[in-house]
Amino acid sequence: MHPLHDYVASQLAEKLKARKVVVWYDPRSPWVGITVRQA
């Protein structure tokens, strides 16, 4: 994967593990693929 994708995925995983909930604002939807895979 792309380094940015890897970084965002790891940050998201850490936040979900620690807090159980993450609010993701993505009005133009360029990140919809990564958020669906993480869910």
C-alpha positions, -999 to 999 in steps of 0.1 A, spaced: 0 0 0 9 37 -2 27 50 29 0 76 36 -26 48 35 -6 27 59 -1 57 83 -38 66 83 -48 29 88 -25 25 117 -37 58 134 -73 47 129 -66 13 144 -49 28 174 -78 52 180 -104 25 177 -85 2 200 -81 29 227 -115 46 224 -138 22 206 -153 50 186 -138 74 160 -157 102 143 -146 105 107 -156 135 86 -151 129 49 -175 151 29 -160 143 -5 -156 106 3 -120 100 -9 -114 78 22 -145 57 20 -125 26 9 -102 26 39 -130 33 64 -151 4 50 -121 -20 53 -114 -10 89 -150 -14 100 
